[in-house]
Structure formats: structure tokens, C-alpha cells
Amino acid sequence: MVLSMTGYGRAQQERGGRDITVEIKSVNSRYFEYSSRMPRAFSFLDDKLKKLVNETISRGKTELALTVVNIDTPEATISVNMELAKNYLDAINEMSETLGVKNDVSAGMLTRFPDVFTTRQAQVDEEALWQDIRAVAQAAVENFVAMRAAEGEKLKADVLSRLATIENTVTEIEKTSAERVEKYTERLYAKLKTLLEDTNIDDSRILTEAAIFGDKTAIDEETVRLRSHIRQYRDILELNEPVGRKLDFLTQELNRETNTIGSKAQDLSITRMVVDTKAEIEKIREQIQNIE
């Protein structure tokens, strides 16, 4: 299955008295790059979430966002140190009487003094919390992969279409190449006849020169390798694993063989077909940059 490196997945569930939302999105990258956004209180789960994502995703710049809203479970308990608040109030009253200034203290003002309020975080079963978040994250990953797979199928179809175009062009190149030696022989014969002004030309010499030309400009090996690379390309596209790096290497090989054909052919029509083939290969290269 071909997967695109671009994707988005989201899941939201109420579990364990909490409304949990996980979002995952990614863009192209040569390697797996992970970043996250989540409340600080849940940062201890970041490594586990990264591992969970990486088990399914091997390439792509990936960002995970976690949101947790408590519904039935308190986040924290707040207690008031009444003795300390009374001491603050007594001190303020004494200061007011001594200095002869208005005492405008309020309960709200007392809460601003240090240690009047004490906040205690609610006890959390970290393992149970992780199991709840993990379940939502797994659902988000599945949605994310489903979108990547849908995009990957489009990329695969486009690449296969372009491979078919290249294969047809290779057939035309082979056909033109086979005719090239015959045309060269005819041109050579006509040129020698004009130069020598004689119809009695050594046919063996013509055939020798044509053979040398044919050997020098032969592209059979390159077209055979091109066809082999195309078959490998199709086989790799059917693998159920990340294939982007393998396809990148094969694309370089397609380009290498095509360049060699262009440099050896010495034929204008073949040169034009080589240019068309290189354009298709470049479009394939652009597409596989999006494949995991």
C-alpha cells in the first residue's frame, strides 16, 4: 500500500471522565520528525505518544496535538488557610489604626497574599490515563493513515500512468534505433557514390562502417535496463511497506539510462523522445517526494 506523507487525522472521545481530542497532521520530510502540543500536565506522555505514532509512520514531519478537558473528575482541590488569612487581616487592622488610614481590605484582597490559597492537584492514575489517551490517539492514527492511503492511491495511479507512457516511448525508441543503422548505410552509400563518382563501391566497406556506427550508437542495453527498472517500479508500488526511498533510487536509474540513450543515439527523433521521457521522469520524481 502506497502512503502519502501528507495527511490529517482526528479523534475525539469521552473516556474516564475526560473529553480527549487527538489531532495528527504531517507534511513531506526525508525522515520522521515529530513535534507535539499538549498541556504541561500531560507532557509525561509525550514519549509514549511519539512511539505510538512512529510505529505506523516512518517518514514525514508530523505534529500531534492533545487536548484534555475534565468533565467528571476535578483537576485540583483548593483549600483556604484561615489562620493565615486571619493573621493577615489582624496585621492590616493594626496598621490602619496605627497609621490612621482607611482600612479597605476585602476578601478578594486577602486571596492575593502568599499561601492563603493552597492548590492540590487531584490524584491521577497515570496508567489508566495513558490507556484512555492511547485509545483516542490510536483512533486518530487510523484516521490519519486512511487519509494518507487515499492520497497514496492517487499518487500511485499517476506514477503508473507515467511509467506506461515511458514504456511506450521506449518501444518507439527501439523501433527508431533499429531503423537508424539502415538509414545510415543508405546515406553513407549515397555520399561515397557522389564523392567517388562511381557506382562500383565496395559493399563490404559500407557494411563495416555501418557495423561500427551501429555498435557505437547501440542503445539496446539501456532500453533493456529501462524496461527492467519500470518492472521493478511496479513491483515496489505493490509492497505493503514504506517505498519512497526505493523509488527515489530507481528514479535516478531511470534518468541515468535515459541520459545515456540521449548521448549515444545521434538521431534527432530519438533525442526528442528522450526529452519527453526525461519530462515524465521529472514528474514522477515530484510525485514520489510525497510518498512515504
Buried (B, 14 or more C-beta within 10 A) or exposed (E): BBBBBBBEBBBEBEBBEBBBBBBBBBEBEEEBEBEBEBEEEBEEBBEEBBEBBEEBBBBBBBBBBBBBEEEEEEBEEEEEBEEBBEEBBEEBEEEBEEEEEEEEBEEEEBEEBEEBBEEEEEEEEEEEBBEBBBBBBBBBBEBBBEBBBEBBBEBBEBBBEBBEBBBEBBEBBBEBBEEBBEEBBEEBBEEBEEEEEEEEBEEEEBEEBBEEBBEEBBBEEBBEBBBEBBEBBBEBBEEEEBBBBBBBEBBEBBBBBBBBBBEBBEBEBBBEBBEBBBEBBEBBBEBBBBBB
